[in-house]
Amino acid sequence: MTAHRLVGALAVVAVGALALSGCVAKADTATADALTVTSTADGCDVSTAAVESGTLAFEVTNAGDDVTEFYLLAEDGLRIVGEAENIAPGASRTLTVVAQPGEYFTLCKPGMVGDGVGRAGFSVSGETVAVDGPDAELKQQAVDLYAAFVKDQVGQLLPAVEAFATAYESGDDAAAQAQFPQVRAYYERIEPVAEALGDLDPRIDYREVDAVAEGLDWTGFHRIEKDLWVPAADALNADGETPAWQDWAPSTPAERAAYGDQLIADVQELFDYVHSDDFQAALDAQGIAGISNGAIALLDEVATGKIQGEEDWWSGTDLSDFAANVEGSKMAFSLVEDFAASSGDEGAALTEEITAGYADLEAALAAHGSLAAGFVDYAVLTEEDKRALTDLINALAEPLSQLTATALA
């Protein structure tokens, strides 16, 4: 995160052209009997793993001891096609989605945190389904799916941060270093949500140079990062002028405990917020404009910091943050893509251009690694590499900047 504050912008991730929870398909594509799902402490049993496209109803029963959730995820394992949440022990809930042909995953999340259990493939065959429904209803469903994605990412972020902080506080620096880029990916996909909450993002994610510039106590990911990757004696801070050791020393065990516990508390605050009525009300008020602006904001995060190698100054893991921001931006776009494409020939051409831009950028990033396997240290990139990525970001940013107005047309 840079000192440039993107207050009020929303990062949105969901389904795009896949399915919208609660949509009603044309009568001749509706499916018959409901599918059954049984959620337990360690399983997520779905009655079938292959269906025809159309309106699907999942009858989810919680046979475990904790409140649970059920997800239908897109093929990438991130985008939420539909979810049923807050299912109490012994209770049931129906999730209705319009499922287009493709490959999906089913997943239950007892306790509503962590990676979930019982992830399994789910195939939908048949013809593409036409979706009918009032425009306002479809837009609200898009907003609701965004809310579901954010809750899912923060639900995975919280236990990941707890494990990361434990390793850091105990002095297991090798484990904490390995976890650092993976943990941050959950945050980077939905970063503008925290940015809209006053001083929460600065506490979680400010770089040293930003905290100093604004007169804030420096805490969070990047304060811990500097402990984990001790700077060389001749290293400079991100401002390129201040010696890295000036007015700074590695944290004591007590200080590590304080920084780790503070990060957990701040992420817990974020978790509580995204599960509150205030969060849903904020999303409802901005509607799909907030979704579209979130796609733009996340690409701006890349352009104003990650591409310069200024985000993860000590670890060199900037490309992981870069990739997570792009994932969030792309999936935000996918949620409003149909609204923009349906606005006429210009809208259709715009969405095609944006889609191609994401594909080019992803291909260029893939040459340097992946979120799953890790990326090369940012210092390994040549100036030519950096210019190529910058050019692709700029080529995508121009049409993406037109997305909000086009989607609302």
Steps between C-alpha positions, in 0.01 A plus 500: 500500500634846416425831666246564227173411680224339300234572761156378405611284208379143504690196382256251367534137407232261379355321206454707190343294226455195721200497731333745734366374830123519504456571127205341325571325173256458218242233576624256241843486661396451860612182666280271705582362845727674746852378561579413860808612689603378845757709684696346789813593692723339239282436195273655239293224339315603182246255358645517149808645333356543148181675383347669197509880472207700629354604831653294780374479857739372767330393823780544754465329839745569782569172677798642690540685827606841360320755286594425140497633144474332160668633186476429130828630357605563141775296335775729630399414857465869592190641338180433689209387286274471801509452875273409787631643827425506873344151506459404865561144625199286411360764263462496123526768233423503127744651253360569153730585209486509123789275400657541158697214341846465650711359780444610858585405858279442802626580848370528858648725767412394856575786738489735197879554502798333336530316170190285551457124475383246246600692187389293201457540125154576366425483125219674313428389143242604244410827328563857609213630713332833427435692822189713540425747777467869576822693449493635854467151643794370300715791612414437864590136457839605364555715809397213727749268333772757550417508869523122509844502338635758742374300797664190357837668445505661844384170649812339355720799583431490874629147579786547253606818683475319834737228376734758347511707818567191709801410287630857514452539874670168572804592291432244225598748232532242221137392545380860524693595186340214306153597618535876440405524129230234530329670795513839335325372186170470690535862607617636166194363317266708716734776620278803424242368746743567785610824338146631538518457880707794610821393674450123470696455176785723623528281812498181291689591185683833502857507380755666725536803276123558504470466877785743555354747250164500680643493852352159584630214710631242257338160552360218289631280222787720390632567852517124547649461152799715594571273798478190282728634226762693695634776273865512407718762666506716186129458412271797456134535586236521226553877476842422352671739739465390863739227622296194591655476846440864593286521816418130470617170648368143479206443731543338838292190579257720695471740208445212259217376721345846498524543122367150433209535740415842358485360146266224615278752680486727195407215267238388752356852479486466123331159537239646736431788264445292188250288695307806617187673372708814445711323239196375308341846518816660360503255210131547431545876487776482237351217294676386185677835472695401809577163345627656180700763683651223709640338186659831406630564853677167523677554171598843629657324800727317256585808298579723799713263705544138405642566156764722659607232747413731789237291678700212645825690524683251724367164381488564125160325481332785309396277211281293732315814609489606134338172397244507783399855411456398137290199604274723704473757222425239236229335701346836585484566128346159439210587728401810304614379159152398386351836599765684297480264201122535478520879467556480123772436244746732673445324830553161342822619336619649829450177693684305231793741521511476880481121491794488260693743719465280806608195300814675377589623847446159657716335235782746567478440875500123449846530345630594845313246715159463664323560829487126567864423424645842578648778288860601446641771724411839356870588479541227237284690251690691234408850395359347183280270708372794702429707189310211343279461808450876522392517137248221553359669811460827314340324202243343733446805721375720215196291396441390860461864600191512276338198663289673764330743264441222246355258756259767624394606148 
